[in-house]
Amino acid sequence: MFLACALVNGYKISTGDESLALFALQEFRDEFHDNISPLGIINGWMREGLIEWNDQLHSYVADWRINNEHPQPKKQIREFKKLTGLSYPGS
């Protein structure tokens, strides 16, 4: 249902389930618009001015390591540091 909703609406998905992302790419190449990491979503929000980074948000991201969040892409980690001036506290 998750994937079907994303495909029908032209959304990207955010999942650590690499099998799901690969399936979407293989089976729905024209409709599938990409898998974006959670950190990529946050970076996009900051770039667009939708959120302003603060200590509380930083603590939420730091909890990702504690909760075994999937590792975030190195490109997104570099962008996070560029946008916030802070080191990425997650995995």
DRENPA-3360 file (N, C-alpha, C; in nm, 2 decimals, always signed):
BEGIN
1 = MFLACALV = +0.08/-0.12/+0.00/+0.00/+0.00/+0.00/+0.09/+0.13/+0.00 ~ +0.19/+0.12/+0.08/+0.29/+0.23/+0.09/+0.34/+0.27/-0.05 ~ +0.40/+0.17/-0.12/+0.46/+0.19/-0.25/+0.35/+0.23/-0.35 ~ +0.23/+0.17/-0.35/+0.13/+0.20/-0.44/+0.09/+0.35/-0.43 ~ +0.07/+0.39/-0.31/+0.04/+0.53/-0.28/+0.15/+0.63/-0.34 ~ +0.27/+0.59/-0.31/+0.38/+0.68/-0.36/+0.38/+0.68/-0.52 ~ +0.37/+0.56/-0.58/+0.37/+0.56/-0.72/+0.26/+0.64/-0.79 ~ +0.14/+0.62/-0.74/+0.02/+0.69/-0.79/+0.03/+0.84/-0.78;
9 = NGYKISTG = +0.09/+0.89/-0.67/+0.10/+1.03/-0.65/+0.23/+1.09/-0.69 ~ +0.32/+1.01/-0.75/+0.45/+1.07/-0.80/+0.54/+1.10/-0.69 ~ +0.53/+1.04/-0.57/+0.62/+1.07/-0.46/+0.74/+0.98/-0.46 ~ +0.84/+1.04/-0.39/+0.96/+0.95/-0.36/+0.92/+0.87/-0.23 ~ +0.99/+0.77/-0.21/+0.97/+0.69/-0.09/+1.09/+0.71/+0.00 ~ +1.07/+0.68/+0.13/+1.18/+0.68/+0.23/+1.18/+0.55/+0.30 ~ +1.27/+0.46/+0.27/+1.27/+0.33/+0.33/+1.41/+0.28/+0.34 ~ +1.44/+0.21/+0.45/+1.57/+0.14/+0.46/+1.56/+0.00/+0.40;
17 = DESLALFA = +1.44/-0.04/+0.36/+1.42/-0.17/+0.30/+1.47/-0.16/+0.15 ~ +1.59/-0.20/+0.14/+1.65/-0.20/+0.00/+1.58/-0.29/-0.10 ~ +1.52/-0.40/-0.05/+1.45/-0.49/-0.14/+1.33/-0.42/-0.20 ~ +1.26/-0.34/-0.11/+1.14/-0.26/-0.16/+1.18/-0.16/-0.26 ~ +1.29/-0.08/-0.24/+1.33/+0.02/-0.33/+1.38/-0.05/-0.46 ~ +1.45/-0.16/-0.45/+1.50/-0.23/-0.57/+1.38/-0.28/-0.65 ~ +1.28/-0.34/-0.58/+1.16/-0.39/-0.65/+1.09/-0.27/-0.72 ~ +1.07/-0.16/-0.66/+1.01/-0.04/-0.72/+1.08/+0.00/-0.84;
25 = LQEFRDEF = +1.21/+0.01/-0.84/+1.29/+0.05/-0.95/+1.28/-0.05/-1.07 ~ +1.28/-0.18/-1.04/+1.28/-0.28/-1.14/+1.14/-0.29/-1.20 ~ +1.03/-0.29/-1.12/+0.90/-0.31/-1.17/+0.83/-0.18/-1.22 ~ +0.87/-0.07/-1.17/+0.79/+0.06/-1.20/+0.89/+0.17/-1.23 ~ +0.99/+0.14/-1.32/+1.09/+0.23/-1.36/+1.04/+0.37/-1.40 ~ +0.94/+0.37/-1.47/+0.88/+0.50/-1.52/+0.81/+0.58/-1.41 ~ +0.74/+0.51/-1.32/+0.66/+0.57/-1.22/+0.74/+0.60/-1.09 ~ +0.85/+0.53/-1.07/+0.92/+0.53/-0.94/+1.01/+0.66/-0.94;
33 = HDNISPLG = +1.00/+0.74/-0.84/+1.07/+0.87/-0.84/+1.19/+0.87/-0.75 ~ +1.23/+0.76/-0.68/+1.35/+0.75/-0.60/+1.32/+0.72/-0.46 ~ +1.42/+0.67/-0.39/+1.42/+0.64/-0.25/+1.50/+0.75/-0.18 ~ +1.44/+0.83/-0.09/+1.52/+0.94/-0.03/+1.53/+0.90/+0.12 ~ +1.65/+0.93/+0.17/+1.68/+0.90/+0.31/+1.61/+1.00/+0.40 ~ +1.59/+0.96/+0.53/+1.53/+1.05/+0.63/+1.61/+1.18/+0.64 ~ +1.74/+1.16/+0.64/+1.83/+1.28/+0.65/+1.81/+1.37/+0.52 ~ +1.79/+1.30/+0.41/+1.77/+1.38/+0.29/+1.64/+1.46/+0.29;
41 = IINGWMRE = +1.54/+1.41/+0.36/+1.42/+1.48/+0.38/+1.44/+1.60/+0.47 ~ +1.51/+1.58/+0.58/+1.54/+1.69/+0.67/+1.63/+1.80/+0.60 ~ +1.73/+1.76/+0.52/+1.81/+1.85/+0.45/+1.73/+1.94/+0.35 ~ +1.63/+1.87/+0.28/+1.54/+1.94/+0.19/+1.46/+2.04/+0.27 ~ +1.41/+2.00/+0.38/+1.33/+2.10/+0.46/+1.41/+2.22/+0.50 ~ +1.53/+2.20/+0.54/+1.62/+2.31/+0.58/+1.65/+2.40/+0.46 ~ +1.68/+2.34/+0.34/+1.71/+2.41/+0.22/+1.60/+2.50/+0.18 ~ +1.47/+2.45/+0.20/+1.35/+2.52/+0.16/+1.31/+2.62/+0.27;
49 = GLIEWNDQ = +1.37/+2.62/+0.38/+1.34/+2.71/+0.49/+1.21/+2.67/+0.56 ~ +1.18/+2.54/+0.55/+1.06/+2.49/+0.63/+1.09/+2.46/+0.77 ~ +1.21/+2.44/+0.81/+1.25/+2.42/+0.95/+1.38/+2.49/+0.97 ~ +1.40/+2.53/+1.10/+1.52/+2.60/+1.14/+1.58/+2.50/+1.24 ~ +1.71/+2.46/+1.22/+1.77/+2.36/+1.30/+1.80/+2.42/+1.44 ~ +1.77/+2.33/+1.54/+1.79/+2.37/+1.68/+1.84/+2.25/+1.76 ~ +1.87/+2.27/+1.89/+1.92/+2.17/+1.98/+1.82/+2.05/+1.99 ~ +1.69/+2.08/+2.00/+1.59/+1.98/+2.01/+1.59/+1.89/+1.89;
57 = LHSYVADW = +1.59/+1.95/+1.77/+1.59/+1.86/+1.65/+1.72/+1.78/+1.64 ~ +1.83/+1.84/+1.68/+1.96/+1.77/+1.68/+1.95/+1.65/+1.77 ~ +1.89/+1.67/+1.89/+1.88/+1.55/+1.98/+1.79/+1.44/+1.92 ~ +1.69/+1.47/+1.84/+1.61/+1.37/+1.78/+1.69/+1.29/+1.68 ~ +1.77/+1.36/+1.60/+1.86/+1.29/+1.51/+1.97/+1.21/+1.58 ~ +2.01/+1.25/+1.69/+2.11/+1.18/+1.77/+2.05/+1.05/+1.82 ~ +1.92/+1.05/+1.84/+1.85/+0.92/+1.89/+1.85/+0.82/+1.78 ~ +1.87/+0.85/+1.66/+1.86/+0.75/+1.55/+1.97/+0.65/+1.57;
65 = RINNEHPQ = +2.08/+0.68/+1.62/+2.19/+0.58/+1.65/+2.14/+0.49/+1.76 ~ +2.08/+0.54/+1.86/+2.03/+0.46/+1.97/+1.92/+0.36/+1.92 ~ +1.84/+0.41/+1.83/+1.73/+0.33/+1.78/+1.76/+0.25/+1.66 ~ +1.89/+0.24/+1.62/+1.93/+0.16/+1.51/+1.87/+0.20/+1.38 ~ +1.86/+0.33/+1.36/+1.82/+0.38/+1.23/+1.92/+0.34/+1.12 ~ +1.88/+0.31/+1.00/+1.97/+0.27/+0.90/+2.07/+0.39/+0.88 ~ +2.19/+0.35/+0.84/+2.29/+0.46/+0.81/+2.25/+0.55/+0.70 ~ +2.28/+0.67/+0.72/+2.24/+0.77/+0.62/+2.35/+0.79/+0.52;
73 = PKKQIREF = +2.31/+0.83/+0.40/+2.41/+0.84/+0.29/+2.51/+0.95/+0.32 ~ +2.64/+0.92/+0.28/+2.75/+1.01/+0.31/+2.72/+1.15/+0.25 ~ +2.66/+1.15/+0.13/+2.63/+1.28/+0.06/+2.54/+1.36/+0.15 ~ +2.44/+1.30/+0.21/+2.34/+1.37/+0.29/+2.41/+1.42/+0.42 ~ +2.50/+1.34/+0.48/+2.57/+1.37/+0.60/+2.65/+1.50/+0.57 ~ +2.72/+1.50/+0.46/+2.80/+1.62/+0.42/+2.71/+1.74/+0.41 ~ +2.60/+1.73/+0.34/+2.50/+1.84/+0.32/+2.45/+1.89/+0.46 ~ +2.42/+1.79/+0.55/+2.37/+1.83/+0.68/+2.47/+1.92/+0.75;
81 = KKLTGLSY = +2.60/+1.88/+0.75/+2.71/+1.96/+0.81/+2.71/+2.10/+0.74 ~ +2.70/+2.11/+0.61/+2.71/+2.23/+0.54/+2.59/+2.32/+0.58 ~ +2.47/+2.26/+0.59/+2.35/+2.34/+0.62/+2.34/+2.39/+0.77 ~ +2.39/+2.30/+0.86/+2.38/+2.33/+1.00/+2.51/+2.38/+1.07 ~ +2.62/+2.35/+1.01/+2.75/+2.38/+1.07/+2.79/+2.28/+1.18 ~ +2.71/+2.18/+1.20/+2.72/+2.08/+1.30/+2.76/+1.94/+1.24 ~ +2.83/+1.86/+1.32/+2.85/+1.73/+1.28/+2.73/+1.65/+1.29 ~ +2.71/+1.55/+1.20/+2.59/+1.46/+1.21/+2.61/+1.37/+1.33;
89 = PGS = +2.51/+1.36/+1.41/+2.52/+1.28/+1.54/+2.47/+1.14/+1.52 ~ +2.42/+1.10/+1.41/+2.36/+0.97/+1.39/+2.47/+0.87/+1.36 ~ +2.43/+0.76/+1.29/+2.52/+0.65/+1.26/+2.63/+0.69/+1.17;
% end
